[in-house]
Amino acid sequence: MTAPARDGRGAPRPAAAAPVVRAVALCTAVLALLWTARHGPAEPATALAFGLLMTAGELARRPEASGAPYPLHEPLGREPAPLGAAGALAYALLAGSTGESAARGTLQAVAVVLAAVLVGAVPQAARGEPGVLDHVARRVLTTAFAGVCCAALPTVGEFVRTLGRGPAPALPVLLVAGLTVLCDTVLAAALLRARAGGPYGPVLREELRALGGTGAAVGAAAAVLALATGAAGLWALPVFCLPLLGTQLSFRRCAAARTTYRQTIASLARATEIGGHTPPGHARRVAELSLAVGRELRLPGHELAVLEYAALMHDIGQLSLLDPVPGGATVLLPHDEQRRIALLGGAVVRRTGVPAGVAAVVEQQADPYREQCLPARIVRAANAYEDLSRGSGGSAGGALAALEQLRLGTGRDFAPEVVESLARVLDEAAWARGPGPRTA
């Protein structure tokens, strides 16, 4: 019998979380559609208004980064359609904010949200963007979660009688909105971990750090929409949503410009491959491995972006060499030659307009690890592992031999904590591929 997949620390891996999330979302969606079709929609005007709002938000969502030669690091799980998310959550909260039965309206809310998200997802599906179904699953489950929470909490009227007037009616709505945003964060981390791989803990921590940004804005906007609609009717929707829609469209333009910039950097990183200085895919593999180690070591999002840029361009200095290094394996060169290539690469990187920290990471590739920043230590270890293990065709024996050489170099060249983190990442990747020899 095959042992259950576990992470590098021996804890069970959440690899099965994504299929479970999708299955639960599918069952919830089918139940909601059947119930709504049988009983008919309550307050169809309100359902239509919120459905149109959510559809507009989904159609204006930020597109996923695509078309880049390499999968560049994007902030994990950031809400691409904040207006759609706020509208879905507000509609689920509306029953609780008006004192109606939240349990009765939960299934209808799920059905309306599902229809709106599916219509809004058509352009993304047509472009072949990844994660469309996961996005739909998140919307369905968070809507159902908000409705269940509204049913479980005391009604607004009870809060008013207990606490008096003032902010009391908003307390349960804000509480449910906050819990729902937290639930969505957990779901986003599970689904993204299933798509991108790597340990679940660092992905979840990165998602939790983002709660103070888009997550808080979505929760607050949803609570305001629910309370305002309950008090002023459907006129509250355009009043509160048009500014949010304008902000979302502006953010989309900024995201598109950032994506174009990142694609340019990724294309530049391929110059060493096109020139025959490094094997095909070397920069991509080093970048992916570096990001996995960086997440395992809990690097924050801005340092992950610097780490990825540096990993993609760490060999750019080889373009200045008259004769290519055999196999592009700079780890086998004398220290002085490694140092010269690193400095040449840093000089090139500084002319690309990337943050100065990226050039510093590239320049430090030949320094003793005690003089390097953490991203430089990670890139150096990932690059050395790629150079040393590539000759064995990626076999388990070659991986073990490469790790052993890295461990032997922890006196000067490689940081011990980075090498052990790399071993854990490779160990988990071996479990993901299935039964076989482990790398650590």
GIVEN-V147082 format. One record per helix or strand of 2 or more residues. SS is the DSSP state (~ for helix, > for strand). FROM is the first residue (numbers start at 1). TO is the last residue. If there is no record, write none. Layout:
ss=<SS,SS>
from=<FROM,FROM>
to=<TO,TO>
//
This chain:
ss=<~,~,~,~,~,~,~,~,~,~,~,~,~,~,~,~,~,~,~,~,~,~,~>
from=<14,44,82,102,122,132,156,168,200,214,235,271,282,301,316,326,330,335,356,369,374,396,416>
to=<39,59,98,120,126,152,163,196,212,232,269,274,296,312,320,328,332,350,366,371,390,408,433>
//
